[in-house]
């Protein structure tokens, strides 16, 4: 396991009303003293961002948005800018989630523009990359991830990359109950670190950018996943919707 503090992030997707979100966060805040060295991030829907920011003020829990526009402002009906996210109290934003790519047609170039906007607004970024089942079965896992990283991070400086966490989320494991084996995940995580180091031009191998795993993470598999070299945390979907389940994931134990 990495020597840096593990990052455990909850992606609620399109779930929870504002009252439900505030009830959840109140329970999470009560348990904050039990988190140890874990960096905890919660990404609610847009509607809950501002009230949650107010309720979380002064805590160590970080607030993330699930998406951001690539434009700063203008005639983009339904979009939310990075400046707006920073204004309501977000610390960071998830960019390039596989559901954004597959359901809403986001391309690597769009992801790159969104990251640039987020960084300019002072937000940190969780960049999602990962392969489909077809890409894995055809032996293209690493080439797919490498393409997403190079195109997503093009023109980023080494200082920019210090503000980015990469989430490896094999698309075939999201919401399916299937999980990449710890060995599969660790192989890709270490590969990602090497590629991002090459993009940043720092010449290092293996040990810089945090890489977290997303893909049907739950209470049953978190301990084994986090015991593997190169896995620096988790991006948790469905299992983060129930407070007790998410707390158990935060409190993972490695052997």
JONOR-V400352 format. One record per residue. N is the residue number from 0. RES is the residue in one small letter. PSI is psi as a letter, one per 30 degrees, with the letter a starting at -180 (none if undefined). Layout:
BEGIN
<<N;RES;PSI> <N;RES;PSI>>
END
This chain:
BEGIN
<<0;x;k> <1;x;l> <2;x;f> <3;x;l> <4;x;k> <5;x;k> <6;x;k> <7;x;j> <8;x;k> <9;x;k> <10;x;j> <11;x;f> <12;x;b> <13;x;i> <14;x;k> <15;x;k> <16;x;l> <17;x;e> <18;x;e> <19;x;e> <20;x;e> <21;x;e> <22;x;e> <23;x;e> <24;x;e> <25;x;e> <26;x;e> <27;x;e> <28;x;e> <29;x;f> <30;x;g> <31;x;e> <32;x;f> <33;x;g> <34;x;f> <35;x;b> <36;x;g> <37;x;k> <38;x;j> <39;x;k> <40;x;k> <41;x;k> <42;x;j> <43;x;l> <44;x;l> <45;x;e> <46;x;f> <47;x;f> <48;x;e> <49;x;e> <50;x;e> <51;x;e> <52;x;e> <53;x;e> <54;x;f> <55;x;f> <56;x;k> <57;x;f> <58;x;l> <59;x;f> <60;x;k> <61;x;k> <62;x;k> <63;x;k> <64;x;l> <65;x;f> <66;x;l> <67;x;l> <68;x;l> <69;x;f> <70;x;l> <71;x;e> <72;x;l> <73;x;a> <74;x;i> <75;x;i> <76;x;k> <77;x;f> <78;x;l> <79;x;k> <80;x;l> <81;x;e> <82;x;e> <83;x;e> <84;x;e> <85;x;e> <86;x;e> <87;x;f> <88;x;g> <89;x;k> <90;x;e> <91;x;l> <92;x;k> <93;x;k> <94;x;k> <95;x;g> <96;x;k> <97;x;e> <98;x;e> <99;x;e> <100;x;e> <101;x;e> <102;x;f> <103;x;g> <104;x;g> <105;x;k> <106;x;l> <107;x;e> <108;x;e> <109;x;e> <110;x;e> <111;x;e> <112;x;e> <113;x;e> <114;x;e> <115;x;e> <116;x;e> <117;x;e> <118;x;e> <119;x;f> <120;x;g> <121;x;g> <122;x;k> <123;x;l> <124;x;k> <125;x;j> <126;x;k> <127;x;k> <128;x;l> <129;x;l> <130;x;l> <131;x;l> <132;x;e> <133;x;e> <134;x;e> <135;x;e> <136;x;f> <137;x;g> <138;x;g> <139;x;g> <140;x;e> <141;x;e> <142;x;e> <143;x;e> <144;x;e> <145;x;e> <146;x;e> <147;x;e> <148;x;e> <149;x;e> <150;x;e> <151;x;f> <152;x;g> <153;x;k> <154;x;g> <155;x;k> <156;x;l> <157;x;e> <158;x;e> <159;x;e> <160;x;f> <161;x;f> <162;x;g> <163;x;k> <164;x;k> <165;x;k> <166;x;j> <167;x;j> <168;x;j> <169;x;k> <170;x;e> <171;x;f> <172;x;g> <173;x;j> <174;x;g> <175;x;f> <176;x;f> <177;x;k> <178;x;k> <179;x;k> <180;x;l> <181;x;e> <182;x;e> <183;x;e> <184;x;e> <185;x;e> <186;x;e> <187;x;e> <188;x;e> <189;x;e> <190;x;e> <191;x;e> <192;x;e> <193;x;e> <194;x;e> <195;x;e> <196;x;e> <197;x;e> <198;x;e> <199;x;f> <200;x;g> <201;x;f> <202;x;g> <203;x;l> <204;x;k> <205;x;f> <206;x;h> <207;x;d> <208;x;k> <209;x;k> <210;x;k> <211;x;l> <212;x;k> <213;x;k> <214;x;i> <215;x;h> <216;x;k> <217;x;a> <218;x;f> <219;x;f> <220;x;f> <221;x;e> <222;x;e> <223;x;e> <224;x;e> <225;x;f> <226;x;f> <227;x;k> <228;x;k> <229;x;f> <230;x;j> <231;x;g> <232;x;a> <233;x;k> <234;x;j> <235;x;k> <236;x;c> <237;x;e> <238;x;f> <239;x;f> <240;x;f> <241;x;k> <242;x;e> <243;x;e> <244;x;e> <245;x;e> <246;x;e> <247;x;e> <248;x;e> <249;x;e> <250;x;g> <251;x;l> <252;x;k> <253;x;l> <254;x;none>>
END
